[in-house]
Amino acid sequence: MKKVILIVLDGYGVSNNPVGNPIYDVNPKNINFYKENFPYTTLDASGEAVGLPKTEVGNSEVGHINIGAGSVVLQDLPRINSSIDDGSFYKNSSLLKTISHVNKSKGNIHILGLVGQGNVHSSLKHLYALLEFYKKNNCENVFLHLFTDGRDSPPKSGIETIKEIEDKVNLIQGDLLDQSSLASALLEAQPDEVYNLAAQSYVKTSWNQPVLTGEFTALGVTRVLEAIRTVNPKIKFYQASSSEMFGKVTETPQKETTRFHPRSPYGVAKVYGHYITVNYRESYGIFACSGMLFNHESPRRGLEFVTRKISHAVARISLGKQKKLELGSLEPKRDWGYAGDYVEAIWLMLAQNKPDDYVIATGENHSVKDFVELAFNYVGIKDWQKYVVSNMEAHMRPAEVDYLIGDASKAKKILGWKPKTSFKQLVELMVETDLKREKKAK
């Protein structure tokens, strides 16, 4: 029996144009040898050849399905498009069941998923068809929870996508400084749950704008709770409390019963927001929870925060776009976790039978120096000290918080929650994301 080896070069690409074609630039010797000495052919991996619309670019998943099947398999995108065009989409039994359920429970429709212009993992046509479906069936309260698809959409297209969607949905306005606007927003949206993540959240700015910080971060919580009390006290409420409330710590690690000693106007405002949440829970029976979240970071952090400032600068330094990273003291220690893990804990709090307050933390703390060293190591820079300038005077605050570490035992026991992302993984995720951003930037 003759032995045959089949080699499929997935995503190799074929073009006769040498401009911008890495295959021509590299001139791969092994592949050229195979082509010169063995039979080979070219597979069309896009459009109708793999069950996609004519102008649609293929991808690995589509190619694998067609190769495995040995024939053209009509993909989800054209199948759903076809059902929308012929009207069968609007008669889908599974979708009709959601209408029945919402009518019986007097609930709302929540649409959760990716959106983008790449048509690989999502399609705006499908989203608009869903909105049209619920509109035809008189479902007024349809809420969108959308994630822009940054991998298979053109760079910076997310902004245009959101603007396009905004023309087709109703944005509800609300302002933490305006009590009546919050009540109106609740009356219009009729939510089951409210998550108050809004605040003037930059600690350094709270020293320069203490009154404004109090208006948003403290009294803003009262306004939301009062709106819930007057509109619908059955609405569940989450308040984003903070580890900054502990400030000058009286015990280590910090837990739900640890005494508060805030060291900034921001921390003081958060203590007020925390206690007014407890007060409305005890006084009016509102299902209100406070999450005392220790530092939760992600690539979405603003550049004014030290973690993102570090990851952003390290990425730029490694690419030759920046020479120095200026920081304050490298000694303060924080309990840093991944925001994605913490959001799960937030959701779990409102999913319980009884409201309560929880510390959410990793139980580990690391210094700013640890963060800097890991970030530089990820890009292969060992002698990071020569790139870092410590300017204590420029970054000095009237009062500092030097050491925070949380005890999330209660959350683990009652919520079944624990962090999934390690400190090292978090740092590397942030640096890698900034590297990708900087490589795409002009």
PyMOL commands that set and color helices and strands:
alter all, ss='L'
color gray80, all
select helices_A, chain A and resi 22-26+29-37+47-50+60-69+76-86+88-91+93-105+124-136+157-166+179-189+203-208+210-231+243-245+265-284+306-318+339-350+368-378+384-387+409-415+423-440
alter helices_A, ss='H'
color red, helices_A
select strands_A, chain A and resi 109-115+142-148+193-196+236-242+288-293+296-297+325-327+333-334+337-338+358-360+366-367+388-390
alter strands_A, ss='S'
color yellow, strands_A
deselect
rebuild
show_as cartoon
